Amino acid sequence: MKLVIVSGLSGSGKTVALRTLEDAGYYCIDNLPLGMLPELVDNMINTTAEPYDLVAIAIDARSGVESSARFDEIMRHISGHPLQLNILFLTCDTSRLLKRFSETRRKHPLSRQGLPLADAIQQEKKLLEDIHANADHAIDSSDLNVHELRQTIIDRMLSQSASEMGILIQSFGFKNGVPTDTDFVFDVRCLPNPHWEKDLRPLTGCDRAVIKYLQSYAEVEQMFTSISRFLVDWIPAFEKENRSYMTVSIGCTGGKHRSVYLTERIAAEIGKQRENVAIRHRDMT
């Protein structure tokens, strides 16, 4: 049996995640109290009826403080079964969550305890910090719309082979903030900037004129070689630690030219040796 535990902050996209998994054939259960999880898994594993091959269970802060404190004990119990366990955790910037709740006019689950919204969000983060720390896949939905979040979940949870770690290589602009759900950040702002060339400014790192411009500089080639070599050398070491996913972020000032160009080239280079390499340009548009 393959079991996915879906958790995360209220408003971060757990419903989208659960529906995406349901569309992929998972038997989904929403808002299960964490304390009931061991018995449920026991019953599913030992059932004499039709077996459950794909199961996704959503657990959130409504499980309560006491259940969350037992998380390690519960995970040890579940891990004793012959199953493949993955934990998916959705997170989001507090400012984005405040805006989402304001726009939808929904009440935060913990605000029913009389907490102001901002305090409820912080309390929820504390309640779920053990689950977040043990997550196999952590996705920050701050800059993702519903369709992008769904595709990200598909790429991370459903598209990769069982034997190979999935890798996302993404470009971003430092002026819009550093991605929070990343394993490595490479700063390429020291490279020549096409932004200062009038004809290149409206283009992106995917356009031939920008590519030609950047390829004319030896330091750009050196940066490409250094980052690629580092990843090729060290990805296998991380894979040996049974990691299922890695995110590499490459940033320039605006996330439109240099980081985009290098992301495309590095992804293509890594893709020569591996199948599960995805590309995302966070700030290109």
N, C-alpha and C positions, 0 to 999 in steps of 0.2 A: 504494500500500500504506500502511496505517496501522499504525505500530509503537508499542507501548507497552512501555517498559522498567520493570519493577516491581522495586524494591529497597527496602531498609530494614533496621532492626534485627531480629535474631532474636527472635521472640516478639511482634512488633508487628502481625502480621496479613498477611504477604505471601501465605500460602497462601489466606486468605480472598479477597484481592484477585485472585489468579490464577484461582480458581474462579469468582468473579463475572464476570470477563472471559470465561472459557471458556463460561459459561452464555449470554453475550451473543453468542457466535459467533466468538470469537477462537481462533486456533490457538495453543496455549500451550506454552511450553518452560520447564521449571523447572531452576534451579541451573546455568545455562550459565556456564562460565568467561568472564570479560569479554574475554579475549584472542581468543576464538573468534568474537566477535560480528561483526566486519567480514566475515569469510569467509562466515558464515551469511547475513548480509543480502545480500551479493553474489550468492550462489546463489539466494536467494529472488527477488531482483529480476530476475535474468537467466534464470530457469528457463523452459524451453519447455513445461513441463507446465502443469497448472492453476495459475493465479496465486494468490498468497497476498494476500488483501485486508486481513485483520485478523490481526495477529500480536502476541502478548504474550510477553515473555521476562523471566523472573525471574533477577536477579543479586544475590548476597549476598556476605558477607565470605569465604566459602569460595573465592572467585575468587583471593584472595591479594593481598598488598601490591603486588607488581610490576605486576599487571594494573590495579589501581586507580590507580596512578601514571600510567598511560597513558590515563586516561579522556578528557581533552580531545582527544588525538590521535585516539582511536577515534571520538569524537562528530563530529569534523570529517570523517572518512572517511565515516561513515554519512550525514551531512547533504548529501554530494555526490550522493546518490541522490534520485530523484523520489519522495519518501515524506513522510508526515506523522508526525513523531516527537514523542512525549510521554513524559516521565519521571515516574513515580509513586513517591514515597518515603514509606514508613511509618516513623513514629517513635513513641516511648513514653517516659514517665518511667522513670528507672532503678529507682525503688522499685517501680513496677508490674511491671517486667520481672522483678525479683528474686522478687516474689510469684508471678508466672505460672510461672516455672521451678520454684519450690518446689512449687506445687500440681500441676503436671503431671509433675514428676520427670524431665523431659527434660534432656539435657545441652546446654549451649551449644556451638555448633560450635567456638569458640575455646578452650573449657575443656579440650579434648583436648590442647592444647599445654601443659597443666599450670598454666594460669592460674586463680586463684579466679574465681568467677562475676562478682563486681562488677568485677574488673579486665578480664575478658573482654568485658564490655559496653562499658567505656570504650575498649578497644582496637578493638572493632568500630566504634564511632562515628568513631574516627580513620581507619580504613580506608575508610569510606564517606562521608567528609565532602565529597569532590569531587562525588560523585553527588548528595548532599543539596543542595549549594549550587546545582546546575544543575537541580534538579527543577522541573517545571512545576506539579505538584500535590504538596504535602506535607501528609500527614494524620497528626495526633497521635491515636493510638488509646487513650491513657491512660484516658479516661472513656467509651469506647465498648464495648458488648458486641458479639458477633459479628454480630447482626442490624443494629445501628446502624452498624457499620463497613461492612457490605455495602451498606446504603442510602446511606451517605455516598459510597462509590465510585460507585454508580449515578448519584447526583445530579451528581457532579463529572465523571465520565469518560464517561457514556453518555447523559445526559439533555439536555445542552446542544446547541444548534444550532452548526454549524460556524463561523458568522459572528459569534456574540455571546458575550462573556465571561460565564461563570456567576458568580453572586454569592450568597454565603451570609451571612445576617444572623442572628446568634445572641445570645441573652441568657445571662448568667452571673452568679454571685455571687462577689464578691471574697473572701468568707470561705473559698471552696473553691479559690481560686487563679485566676490570669489564664490564659486559653487561650493555648497556645504557638503554635498554627498559625493565626495571625491577622495581617491586614495593618493594621487600624485598631482601636484600643480607645477607647471613649468611656465616661467615668466619670460616671454620673448619680446618685451618692450624695448630691449636694447638693440634690436635689429632695425635696419632702414625702414622708414614708414611710408608706404604708398599714399597715405592720406595727404601728404604735403605736395603731391603731384596733382595738379589741377585736373588732368584728364583721367587720372586713376581714382580720384576720390569717390565718385559715385559707384565704382565697380566693387567687386568682392574678390577674395582670394581664390575663387573658383574661375575667375575670368582670365582668359589667355594673356591679356596685356599685363595684369598684375603678376601672374605667374612668371612671365618673361622678365619683368622688372626685378622680382625677388631672386630669381635664378642667376641674375647677373652679379650678385654679391657673394663673395666667398664665405662671409660670416653666417649667411643664411644656410648655406650648404653645411657648414660646420655644426650649426645648431641642430639641423635635421639629423646629421650623422650621430651626434652625441646623444640626443633623446632616443633615437631608434635603437642605438646600441645598448643603452641602459635598459630599455624595455625588453629587448630580445634576450639580454643576459639574465634579467631578474624575474620576468614573468613565470618561468618554470619553478622558481623557488617558492613564489607565493602559491602557485597551483598545488605544490606538494603539501601545503598546509590545509588542503581540502577547501580552499576558497572557491566559491562558485561564480563570483563576479568581481571585476575590477574596473574602476573608473579613472581615466587619465584626463586631466584638464589642461589645456594649453591656452594661455591668455596673452592678449596684447591690450592696447589702450581701449579700443572700441569694439573689438571682437568681430571685425569685418574683413581685414586684409591678412596680416601676418599670421595670426592664430588659425584662421581658416585654411590658408595655404598649407601650413605645416600639419594641421590635423588631417587634411586629405592625404598628404604624402606619407605621413607616419602610419596612418591606418592602412594604406595600400601596402606599405613595407611589412607591417606586422601580418597583414592578410595573406602574404605569400606563404606563411608557415602555419597559419591558424584559420579556422573557419568562422569562429564566433566573434567577429570584430564588427562593431557598429559605430556609426559616426553621428554626431549631433552638433549643430552650430547654434548655440544658444542665442547669440545676439547679432546674427548676420543680417537679419531683415530690419 
